[in-house]
Amino acid sequence: MNTMDLPIVVGVDGSEPSLRAVDWAADEAALRGAPLRLVYASLWDRYEGALLAQELGKPLEEVMARDVVGTAEQRARCRRPGLKVTTDVLPEEPEHGLVRESSTAVAVVLGCRGRSGLAEALLGSVSLAVAGHARCPVIVLGGSHDNQARSGIRGRIALGVGDKPAPSAGSAGSAGSAAVRFAVEEASLRGVSLDAVRAWRRSAYAATGHRLLAGERAHLGEHQAADVLEEALRDAPAGLKVDRRAVEGHPRDALIAVSREADLLVVGARRRHGHLGLHLGRVAHGVLHHAACPVAVVPEPA
């Protein structure tokens, strides 16, 4: 399949958060000139509604699923008239279906319920599973009070810059990382600035304030973070405004803070040998739970 034909895939289930994801994904598809694919996947109602199913001549779940994707399709077409939209119903668990869909998608977009209390502490299992195993970027939208998608209200894309990846074919270190490329592409498409953040932590020795460890040595971590940022963004387009931030503190806290000023936060997830798909580290896991804006988890090659 030509990469220009790859769709933005949205997992829908009839909930308001999933419809908000449809809004966001429709805007993204229009921005990229990509088709939108709406997918309902579930086995939850397999044994329910036998009498109604007999009356309708179809399994109840299929009736419900067609209604769900039909409503989502109508919403997408109203938001972005002229957008190419397709729908599908997958008779399988959503995690499996959406991970498979990710192998032929530009990105997978998911909405999750709630941003407070237990709902926030227990981010949707589907969102975590898909983000942890997908073959393309997965964009997760946290809950909001009105379930309305607002694309591009802050005019910034945020990027968490991780450790320099091991060189691989077609890659040149951090400059070739998938997360960096995705964030640069998003900022360029939207015509907004990119905030690249690299967290650093003062060494225990430097924190003691010993006069022999003052000056440059005390700020070694900050200098190293600045170097990583420069290396990661060395191939950024000349016309793109990039703000490089070396922030002292825990990476998760630094990214959650910058997410309050961004329309999208992009983080990478490293593949582990011997594991299926991605391993979501503490940083990616933390920002998925607590970021103030949508989060794109981008798979990085080993």
Buried (B, 14 or more C-beta within 10 A) or exposed (E): EEEEEBBBBBBBBBBBBBBBBBBBBBBBBBBBEBBBBBBBBBBEBEEEBEEEBEEEEEBBBBBBBBEBBEBBBEBBBEBBEEBBBEBBBBBEBBBBBBBBBBEBBBBBBBBBBBBEEEBBEEBBEBBBBBBBBBBBBBBBBBBBEEBEBBBBEBEBBBBBBBEBBEEEEEBEBBBBBBBBBBBBBBBBEBEBBBBBBBBBBBBEEBEEEEEEBEEEEBBBBBEEBBEBBBBBBEEBEEEBEBEBBBBEEBBBBBBBBBBEBBBBBBBBBBBEEEEEBBEBBEBBBBBBBBBBBBBBBBBBBE
